[in-house]
Each structure stands twice: as structure tokens, then as C-alpha cells.
Amino acid sequence: MKISLGPLLYYWPRETVYRFYEAMATTAVDVVYLGEAVCSRRHEIRLADWLEIAERLQQAGKEVVLSTQALLESGAEVGTMHKITGNGVYSVEANDMGAVQCLNGKVPFVAGPHLNIYNLPTLQWMAGLGAKRWVIPLEMKRSDLAVIQAGRPAGMQTEVFAYGRMPLAFSARCFTARHRNLPKDDCRFSCVDHPDGLLLNTREQEEFLVLNGTQTQSAKVYNLVNSLDDMQNLGVDVVRLSPQSQHMAEVVAVFDAARQRKLTPQDALARLQPLMPAAGCNGYWHGQPGLDQVDIGNLKTEALVP
């Protein structure tokens, strides 16, 4: 089972981004997704820069995939999407159906989590369009995945979002700019002040969501490190870790040790606790509310059988 690093969902300064991927090149990550998947106004890193970073990572032995933006709102964004899908060098993660249409029948691609593939007929249809790997929707439970795995198309790889704040929704409105009473078109690049997103509390001061420009994320960190054995039994090919601003190399190291069974699931979970920007959760995987933290030690053994 491989470890992937998902696309950078936050807006970081240019030098920070370059240093981050230099560090990732020396980790046990097998697959790296690159590109702006959230907001085209984030201009610290442009497509030419992403391609430069991609070349460096490829030279370091990583599989590189270019991610397209999930919500397209302008002709310029569509133009960038066409450049990415037609790059001719790197594989592409399609995060909307426009990108799928550009890739259809031309080159194999990765069907991103925002394509909402929830059943086997949809996955079979996507395979017919050229998908070689699919990323399951974040809220899919493992029992539903087991059904799809039993009949997935030949050669189709499955990837599971296994660590990070969950990207839950996108909007035409920029919530980070709205928080500062700024219009979206004059946001003053407010996202750059929040390297792991802007935390939103309820009136009862409970951590609820994270605002990340036009994207809404979970406040808690989705963490399935103690379910890696279960994923391997289900035939999952890749587990995805979403970038965070601190301790990312250490997070990768813990997942790598866990997949090699050098750490027990309980020890891996304990080691990740101080490295996470917020409390953990794993509810979706177990068919519970997403913000729940399910103690898998208390689950019946037969519940984990495919």
C-alpha cells in the first residue's frame, strides 16, 4: 500500500511551498499531488512553478500527479484546467467533470474525491472514460467501500483520504474574505494569514469548521492510521495524507511505520496526537457522524470483515 500526499489546500508564501516540497522529497511518500485545487486567486505559485516542483519530485523518485481545481468560475480557470489536462508529461487528478471530459479517452487519470463516486456502476463508467485510480468520497464508510472493492473494474486502484482536515464543500463565496468584511474580488489574499485555515467556533465555543477561502473544512483532523490493516485487507492501494503547515514529515514517518507494521495501530495513533493541529476523528469510516472518534478496539471483530 502506497502513501500519497494530497494537493496543498492552503495558501502559503512561495518560499514556504518550495521548502515544504523539498522536505517531502526526502520522505517515504510515494505519490505527490500538485496544483491549486481551491482558488485561482492564490498566485504565489503558478502553473510553471508547480511544473518545476513536479520535475524535482520526479527526480527524487516520486510519482507526480497534477490536480485540477474543483470549482471553476471563469474562463481563465477553464484555460488553466486545459493546460493541466494537456500537459503531456504528468498524470492528472480530475476534480470536476470538465477535466474528465478533457481527459476522456486520451490518457489515464485519477478520479478525484469531488467527483462523488458512490457506487459500482459510476466507478465502472469512470473506468470506461479512462480513470486508473479513484479517490473515495470522504464520507464513504468502509462497509460501502467493501462492496465496491468486490466488483471494481480490473486495473482500477483505490485511494482513501486517511489524514488531514477534510475538504467538505466549495462555494462561489470566499468565507475568509467575508470574515474580514472584504469582497471576494478584493480579498487581499487573506488566506495567507491562516496556514492551516481559519477556525470557526460555535456560540458554545466548540470547534466546528475551518474556513479556507472558498472551501469549508472539518475542524477536526480525519485520522485513519489505526485502520491501515483494515484497508490493506480491503485491497486499498493508496492512502492520502493532506498537507499541514507543521510536522508533516513526522506524520508521513508514522504512517510509513504503521503500514510496515513497525508500530501497532495504538502506538501509531498515540504518536500522531501531538503532531496534529486539532483533535482527531474517524467517524465516517465507521459509518458514524464524521466528527466522532470511534475506538476500534471496542468494535466487534466480525464488523471488520469485508
N, C-alpha and C positions, 0 to 999 in steps of 0.2 A: 504494500500500500504506500502510495506516494504522498508527500506533503506539498501543498501549493500555498503560495502567498497571493491572496486576492488583490484586486486593484486598490490603490490608495484612495480612500473615500474622503479624506480631509484635504484642506488647503494648507500646505506647508511652504515656507520660503524655499527658493530654488536650491540653495546650498544644503539645506536640511534634507531635501529629497535626494540629492546626489549622494550625500553621506549615508543616508539610510540604505540605499541600494548597494553601495559599496560594502556595507556591513552584511547585507543579506547575501551577497555573492559568496561569502565565506561560511555560510550556514548550511545545514542539511536540507534546506528547501530544494525540491526537485523541479517545481513548476512555478513561474512567476508571471502574474498578470499585470500588465502595464497600461496606463492610459487614464484619461479623465472620464469617469463614469457618471459624475454627478452634475457639474455645472461648467459650461463653456467659458464663463467669465473668469475662471481661475487660470490666469495666463502666466504664472510663474514658470510653468513647464509647458512648452508647446510640443506639437507632434514631432518635430525634428529632434527635440531633446529626449522624448520618450524613445525614439528610434536609436539614439546614441546610447542611452541606458540599456536598451534591449541588446545591442551588439556586445556591450561589456558583459552582460549577464550570460549571454550565449557563449562567449569565450570562456566564461567560468564554468561551463558545463550545465547550465540551467536550460530547461525548456521554457521558451518565452511565448506568451500569448498576449495579443493586443486586445484590450477591452473597448467596446463602443459605449457611448453614452446611453443611458437608459431612457431618458425623456428628451426628445428632440423638439425644439420650438422655433427654429429659424432655418433659413436657407443655408447660412454659414455652418450650422451644426450638421445639417444633412451633407454638406460638402465635405466636412471633416470625416464623417462616417464613411463616405465613399472612398476617401483616401486610405482610411484604415482597412476597410474590407478589400481594397485593391492593392495593398502594399506589396504583395508578391513574394514576401520573404517569411513573415511570421504568421502563425496561426492566429485566428481571431475568435474572441468571445462575443457572440451576438446577444445584445441585451434588449433589443426590440425587433419587431418583425420586419422593419425596413432593412436592417442589417442582414437578417435571414434571407430576404429577397435578393439582396446584392450577392450573397454567397451561394445561393441555391444552385446546385449542380456544377459549381466551379471548383471549389476547394473544400475539404473537410473543415468543420468549425465546431466550436464549443457552444452549446445552447446554455446561455446564462440563466441565473436563478429568477430573473424578472420576466422570463417567457411563460412562467406559470404552467409548467408541465406536471399535471396531477394524475395522469392515468396512462395505461399502456398504449391505447390507440394513439394518443397525442405523441407519445415518445416514438412510436413506430412511424408516424407521419413525419416527425422531425428527422428521424434517421433517413427517411427517403429523400429529404431535402439536402442531406449531406452532413448532418451532425455526427461527430465521432465521440463526443462526450457531452453529458448533460449535468448541470448543477441542480440538485433537487430544490424545490421551494423551501424556504426556511421553516415554514410551519408544518411541513410534512412529517408525520410520525413514522417511526421505524416499522411498524406493522404494515402500513401502506406501502412503504418502500420495499418491504419483503415481497409483497405481491408483484410489484413491477419487476423486481430483480429476477423473479422466477421466469418471466417471459420476455425480458428485454431483448432487443434485436442483437443479432450476432455482431461482435466487434464494438458494441456501444459501451463506453466507460461511464461510470457513475462517480460523481463528486459530491461531497457533503460539506456544507458550511459547518465547521466544527469549533471555531473560536473567534470571538470578537463581538462588538456591539452589532446587533442585527439591523441591516438596512430594511426597514419595514415598508416605507412608502415614499413616493415622489409627488411633488406638486409644482404647478406653474408659479406659485408664490415662494419667495425666499423668506423663510421664517427667521433666519439670523438677522437679515436686514430689517425685517419688521420689528424685531426685538429692540433695535436701535432707532426705531421710527424713521427708517430710511426706505425709499422706494427701491425695488429690485434693480432698476437700471442705473441707480446711483448708490449701490450697496457699500461703496468704499472698501470693498474686499474684506468685509467684516469677519468672514470665516477664518482668516489667517490668524486672528487673535485666539482661536479656540482649536488647538492642535488635536484634541480628541472630541470635538463637538461641544455644544453649549447645553449644559444640563438643565432640564426643566423639572421643577418640583411641583407636586400638588399643593393645594392650600393647607394640607396637613403636613407639609414639608417632607413628603415621601418622594424619593427619586422615581420619576415616571418615564420620561422620554429624553432623548438628546436631539437637539436641533442642529442640523448640519446643512445649512443653506436650504436648497430645495428638497432635501432629503430628511426624513424622520427616522431616527434610530431608537433602539431599545436603550434604556438607561443601564440595565444590567448587561453583563458580558456573557454571551452564549458560550458554553464550555462543555465539550463532549469528550474531553481527554480520557475520562474513565469509561467511555463506551467504545474505545477503539477495537477491542477484541470482538465486540458485538458487530461492529461494522465490517471487520475482516470476515467474520462468519457469514455476513450477508453478501459478500463479494464486492464491497465498496472499493473502488480503485484509487481514489484521491480524497484527502481531507483538506479543506481550505481553512487557512488562518487569515484573518483580516488584519491589516497593519494597524499598529498603535504607536504613539509617539515615544514611549519608553519601554525598555526591557524586551523588545521584540526578539532579539537574538536568543535571549534566555527562554522565551516562550517556545520558540522553534526547537531548542535543545530538549526541553521537557517532552514535547510531542514526539521527537525523534527517539528519545529513550523509551517512551511508553510504547511506541509501535514495535520496537525491538525487544520489548518485554524486559528491559533493564530496570524499569520501575514498575511497581504494582500500580493498578488503577488508583488506589487510595493514596499512594505516595505521590503520584503524578498530580493528582488533584490538589494535594496539600502544598506541593511546590509552586503551583501556579497562583495560589491565593494572594501572596504578597506582590505578584507581578502584574496583577490586573488593576485597571483604573477604577473598577467598581465591583460590587458583589456579583457572583456568578448565577447562572440559571441554565436549565436544560429541559424545561417543561415540554416544549414542542416535540422533542424526540420521543418522549414517553406518552404522548397523547394528552398532555395536561396543558393548562394555561402557560404561555411562553415564559412568563416571569417566575414560574415556580422552580425550585431546586429540588429535584427528586433524588432521594437517596437510593441508588440502585442496589445497595446491599440489602435493602428490605424488600426488593422485588422478588417474586417467585421465579425460580429457575425456568419453569416452563414458559413464562411470559417472554423470555428472550429467545425462544426457539423460532426460527423463520416459519 
